[in-house]
Amino acid sequence: MVKFLLWCILLVMCWPLALLALVIYPIVWLLLLPFRIIGIAVGGVLELIWALVTLPARLLGGPRRVYH
């Protein structure tokens, strides 16, 4: 919603720049998509490694965490 409001302000202030931003935004989003996918994959691998590292402590009944 904030992005839309900022775009509306830009449309009033400088409509050619707002239209250019409207065209370029999807292209930039598509170019950045592989980096987002790599970030998700790296996050998953790090969570898997953390789970393997903490597995012995969880199996031996280490201190329980209280989640609120």
C-alpha atoms as an extended CHARMM CRD file, in Angstrom:
* protein
*
        68  EXT
         1         1  MET       CA              0.0000000000        0.0000000000        0.0000000000  PROA      1               0.0000000000
         2         2  VAL       CA              2.8590000000        2.3620000000        0.8370000000  PROA      2               0.0000000000
         3         3  LYS       CA              4.4910000000        1.7030000000       -2.5270000000  PROA      3               0.0000000000
         4         4  PHE       CA              1.2440000000        2.5530000000       -4.2760000000  PROA      4               0.0000000000
         5         5  LEU       CA              0.8520000000        5.7890000000       -2.3490000000  PROA      5               0.0000000000
         6         6  LEU       CA              4.4330000000        6.7770000000       -3.1170000000  PROA      6               0.0000000000
         7         7  TRP       CA              3.8220000000        6.0010000000       -6.7710000000  PROA      7               0.0000000000
         8         8  CYS       CA              0.6820000000        8.1630000000       -6.7530000000  PROA      8               0.0000000000
         9         9  ILE       CA              2.6670000000       11.0540000000       -5.2770000000  PROA      9               0.0000000000
        10        10  LEU       CA              5.3190000000       10.5430000000       -7.9480000000  PROA      10              0.0000000000
        11        11  LEU       CA              2.5890000000       10.4630000000      -10.5960000000  PROA      11              0.0000000000
        12        12  VAL       CA              1.3450000000       13.8670000000       -9.4810000000  PROA      12              0.0000000000
        13        13  MET       CA              4.8430000000       15.3400000000       -9.1620000000  PROA      13              0.0000000000
        14        14  CYS       CA              6.4320000000       13.9260000000      -12.3230000000  PROA      14              0.0000000000
        15        15  TRP       CA              4.2170000000       11.6680000000      -14.4310000000  PROA      15              0.0000000000
        16        16  PRO       CA              6.8810000000       10.5800000000      -17.0000000000  PROA      16              0.0000000000
        17        17  LEU       CA              9.1040000000        9.2760000000      -14.2130000000  PROA      17              0.0000000000
        18        18  ALA       CA              6.1370000000        7.4970000000      -12.6090000000  PROA      18              0.0000000000
        19        19  LEU       CA              5.2890000000        5.7510000000      -15.8790000000  PROA      19              0.0000000000
        20        20  LEU       CA              8.9290000000        4.7800000000      -16.3590000000  PROA      20              0.0000000000
        21        21  ALA       CA              8.9890000000        3.3240000000      -12.8420000000  PROA      21              0.0000000000
        22        22  LEU       CA              5.7940000000        1.4070000000      -13.6210000000  PROA      22              0.0000000000
        23        23  VAL       CA              7.4750000000       -0.2040000000      -16.6400000000  PROA      23              0.0000000000
        24        24  ILE       CA             10.8830000000       -0.8360000000      -15.0500000000  PROA      24              0.0000000000
        25        25  TYR       CA              9.6460000000       -2.2950000000      -11.7180000000  PROA      25              0.0000000000
        26        26  PRO       CA              8.6000000000       -5.7220000000      -13.1300000000  PROA      26              0.0000000000
        27        27  ILE       CA             11.8590000000       -5.9890000000      -15.0760000000  PROA      27              0.0000000000
        28        28  VAL       CA             13.9430000000       -5.3050000000      -11.9710000000  PROA      28              0.0000000000
        29        29  TRP       CA             11.7950000000       -7.7690000000       -9.9840000000  PROA      29              0.0000000000
        30        30  LEU       CA             12.4700000000      -10.4780000000      -12.5860000000  PROA      30              0.0000000000
        31        31  LEU       CA             16.2080000000       -9.7480000000      -12.5530000000  PROA      31              0.0000000000
        32        32  LEU       CA             16.3610000000      -10.0290000000       -8.7540000000  PROA      32              0.0000000000
        33        33  LEU       CA             14.2660000000      -13.2120000000       -8.5680000000  PROA      33              0.0000000000
        34        34  PRO       CA             17.2360000000      -15.6460000000       -8.8910000000  PROA      34              0.0000000000
        35        35  PHE       CA             18.9630000000      -13.9490000000       -5.9550000000  PROA      35              0.0000000000
        36        36  ARG       CA             15.8120000000      -14.3380000000       -3.8610000000  PROA      36              0.0000000000
        37        37  ILE       CA             15.6530000000      -18.0520000000       -4.7500000000  PROA      37              0.0000000000
        38        38  ILE       CA             19.3330000000      -18.4930000000       -3.8400000000  PROA      38              0.0000000000
        39        39  GLY       CA             18.6720000000      -16.7490000000       -0.5190000000  PROA      39              0.0000000000
        40        40  ILE       CA             15.8260000000      -19.1350000000        0.2830000000  PROA      40              0.0000000000
        41        41  ALA       CA             17.9850000000      -22.1480000000       -0.6070000000  PROA      41              0.0000000000
        42        42  VAL       CA             20.9420000000      -20.9400000000        1.4890000000  PROA      42              0.0000000000
        43        43  GLY       CA             18.6020000000      -20.2620000000        4.4250000000  PROA      43              0.0000000000
        44        44  GLY       CA             17.2260000000      -23.7980000000        4.1560000000  PROA      44              0.0000000000
        45        45  VAL       CA             20.7100000000      -25.3360000000        4.0780000000  PROA      45              0.0000000000
        46        46  LEU       CA             21.7800000000      -23.3130000000        7.1230000000  PROA      46              0.0000000000
        47        47  GLU       CA             18.6660000000      -24.4160000000        9.0290000000  PROA      47              0.0000000000
        48        48  LEU       CA             19.4200000000      -28.0400000000        8.1140000000  PROA      48              0.0000000000
        49        49  ILE       CA             23.0120000000      -27.7200000000        9.3370000000  PROA      49              0.0000000000
        50        50  TRP       CA             21.7980000000      -26.0980000000       12.5790000000  PROA      50              0.0000000000
        51        51  ALA       CA             19.2910000000      -28.9240000000       13.0780000000  PROA      51              0.0000000000
        52        52  LEU       CA             22.0440000000      -31.5150000000       12.5890000000  PROA      52              0.0000000000
        53        53  VAL       CA             24.3740000000      -29.7160000000       15.0050000000  PROA      53              0.0000000000
        54        54  THR       CA             21.7410000000      -29.4380000000       17.7290000000  PROA      54              0.0000000000
        55        55  LEU       CA             20.3050000000      -32.9280000000       17.2000000000  PROA      55              0.0000000000
        56        56  PRO       CA             22.4550000000      -34.6690000000       19.8600000000  PROA      56              0.0000000000
        57        57  ALA       CA             21.4870000000      -32.1130000000       22.4980000000  PROA      57              0.0000000000
        58        58  ARG       CA             17.8240000000      -32.4970000000       21.6620000000  PROA      58              0.0000000000
        59        59  LEU       CA             18.0820000000      -36.2910000000       21.7330000000  PROA      59              0.0000000000
        60        60  LEU       CA             19.7880000000      -36.2600000000       25.1330000000  PROA      60              0.0000000000
        61        61  GLY       CA             17.0340000000      -34.0660000000       26.5550000000  PROA      61              0.0000000000
        62        62  GLY       CA             18.7220000000      -30.7280000000       26.8260000000  PROA      62              0.0000000000
        63        63  PRO       CA             16.9350000000      -27.7720000000       28.3680000000  PROA      63              0.0000000000
        64        64  ARG       CA             13.5600000000      -27.1300000000       26.8070000000  PROA      64              0.0000000000
        65        65  ARG       CA             12.8270000000      -23.7560000000       25.3020000000  PROA      65              0.0000000000
        66        66  VAL       CA              9.5810000000      -22.0690000000       26.1770000000  PROA      66              0.0000000000
        67        67  TYR       CA              7.9620000000      -20.4630000000       23.1650000000  PROA      67              0.0000000000
        68        68  HSD       CA              5.4550000000      -17.7210000000       23.8030000000  PROA      68              0.0000000000
